[in-house]
Amino acid sequence: MGKKPILVTLEEFSELKAQLQAQIGRLQKDFQAKVPACEDNISQLQVAKGELAKDLEVAKAATQRVAEDAQAFAGASCRALEQRLGAQMGELKNELRRSDEELQKELRQLEEASRKTLSDELHVLCERLDQDISEVRSEMSESVQKCKEHFRVELQKLCELLAASIEDNKQEALRKTAEFLQAAKSRTETSLQEEQQARAAQDQRFASSEAEIWLKLERLGELIDETGQQAEEHLAASNGHLDQKFSQAFTLADQRLLALDDTSTRLRAGLCEVQNSYTRKVTWVIREASKKIKRPLLDDVKIQPHVSWFSPQFDAGGCHGLQLELQVFRIQDPPVDGQEVGDCMVYLWATKGSNLVFKLGLGGKCQLLEKRFNGRVPYGTTRLCFFADQINKEDDTLHVSCEILEALRELEAPLQPAAPQPPDWRKALEEQGKPVPEVDPAVAAAGDRSNGPQPLEGQLFYSMHINNRLYDQVKDQVESMRCRLVKTVEWRIEKASMLRRCFPPGEALSSTVFGAAGIEQLQLVFYPSGYTGATEGFCSLFLNAPAGVTMKCLLQAGKEKRDANHVFDRPGAFGRTNFCQLESCMDEDDTILIRLEVTEAHQDLVAKLALPPKPGDPRNLSQQEGVACGPVMSAVKLRRQGNVLEDVKVLPSLWTVKFADDPCQRPQGYHDFNEFRSEKTGTCLSASVPVGSATALARVRPGTGARDAMRPKTAGRQKLNESLPSFIDGQADASSLGDRAWLDATLSRPKSAGMLRRRPKAL
């Protein structure tokens, strides 16, 4: 347990504090009086300490010299021993090295012990010195003297101990060295004796083994000679049989290889035939075309007016050996026919018997051709285009293409008898253990068929027909069949309230071209502000059709319906100029629904009398092409009429710009109210008088030209109801002067002015 604390009062604590301060003051005075003496003693101690350090360094140097001498002596002894013993003293060297290391270790231990002893004694001395300094000067001096004496005694003892230890180590090293030398010598002699005994035993065993080996070699030589003689006899016996078998195998292999080569050739040809039959289009890409393809100069070509470039040969559409030829013409003076169209032509070379329908193209231009080739001359396009315009500017290439649409070829092949031979029939018979005949049974059976019916020698002609446009033809026919089923066509026009602002009088909206009731190239034309001469506020609606069409239909705009029955002798339009008011045909959703219902329709197609030319044909070129100046009395007419009309075709509701026709040439089927008045009075011209004919021009008032005769006649302004351009009013010349001035003002303005600034053209 700890001591019990003593309780004091403040006065007692103050008294104790005063006493302690007095004692501290007295001690300070005593210490201040003793400090100079202590400083003198300290300086003396420093001098004594320096002397002790010098003595210690001398002792260290002596110890180091003793160690070096011992090490030098040990090293000299070791080297002498190594020289005497040589290579057989490896173990002794190791022992000496270990003894040297132990000696060094003991020396280091002694040195460390002496250093430690000195350091410990110095530490104790310093502590004592500190204690003596704190006590009195006399005690300090006595302690210093005792320490000096003690260190001297210890140093003497240490020197004596070190000398004795060095002497003992020397004696021990000499003793151990002598012992090691004696042991090594005895071990060396023993090992030499053992080695001599082992060598003698080994020589004896080697001599006995050598004798046995020679005996075995002699026996093996005899066996080899006997085996060689037997092998030579067997080889001589089997050489004849093997030669016969090899000759038969080589003959059979040659026959089969020839048959395989022939079959491989035919298979390769058939494979190429199958592969190129699916190739429809081949494009010949000419790189760096601007450098390679150049138009010939006048001096470069002396005989022919063009230069040619040929493509590599290729296969396509079931035809072989095809080649493209590009001909570039120079500019000729005087110019030739077609020079303004282009300066290049593309030709196709083909083998004999190839009947092709193909397209030859250069860049973006192409031409459809049909030809039966004789293998000597090519066939190609007319002047197609200018080759410089078709060069791709990005990579400087020119693309020349050939597309095979239809090909008809006649191939001739001789009859070849087939005698199949199974390749492994001999091996199969050997595996079954059956006798193997020298001749193939299948070949023998094929050779014994002389009694049966034999085929006549001859050749087979193969006709190969490849049609790559079958899909297009079927698609066209399907479209034509679908067109025959169309009875009703609807065309919805959106944003009807903006039509008058966007389409002034005389400007029209045109629908896309469509087909209905088997009639192609039909088109609806709608004038929101009316055709030229229409009543203000009325719109006009017409149906545009090709020549030869007879149409019975119903035109409808919104809720307004009008009948339209007309025979189109020429391509033109038929309808109503004053169809209805525009507001009456608008729906609530700001659209106009234009509807065409076909009741009856048919078309007459007139064919030209153009027969293919033959050798000695007396006809001229125009007659051969069917474009003779005179009328062709013999013609073929085909009437195409729809069967059941049930389908409804909806046209896209897109605005399309379509300007009115030339005011000087009224659209076909247009006529005005004056003609109706003339019909009542009997002054109208016959319907059989065509526009521009001599009879019609003769009835025109003198002073008016053919252009005035062909324009629509109006009373003040033209007001047309239905389009019948074949009828011309001969009594409507009272207002011709005013109409001529109005037409001149109209013709001075471009047709596309104004409309293209309002909106882009759309289909």
Protein Blocks (a to p, Z undefined) as FASTA:
>chain_A
ZZddddddfklmmmmmmmmmmmmmmmmmmmmmmmmmmmmmmmmmmmmmmmmmmmmmmmmm
mmmmmmmmmmmmmmmmmmmmmmmnommlmmmmmmmmmmmmmmmmmmmmmmmmmmmmmmmm
mmmmmmmmmmmmmmmmklmmmmmmmmmmmmmmmmmmmmmmmmmmmmmmmmmmmmmmmmmm
mmmmmmmmmmmmmmmmmmmmmmmmmmmmmmmmmmmmmmmmmmmmmmmmmmmmmmmmmmmm
mmmmmmmmmmmmmmmmmmmmmmmmmmmmmmmmmmmmmpmbdcdddehkllmpccddfklp
mkbgcdcdddddddeehiahiacddddddddddddehklmpccdcdddddehiacddddd
ehjaccddddddehlaccddddfbdfklmpcfklopacdddddfbdcddddddddddddd
dfklmmmmmmnopacdfbdfklmmmmmmmmmccdddddddddddddfklmmmmmmmmmmm
mmmmpmbdcdddehkllmmmmmcghiacddddddeehiahiacdddfkopehiaehiacd
dddddehiacdddddehjaccddddddfbgcddddfblbafklmpcfkopacdddddfbd
cddddddddddddehiabdfklmnopafbdcfbdcddddddfbdfbdcdddddddddddd
dfklccehiacfklmmmmmnopaccfklcghiaklmmmpcehiafklmmpccdehiacdf
bdcfkbccfklmmmmmmmmmmmmmmmmpcfkgojlmmpccdZZ
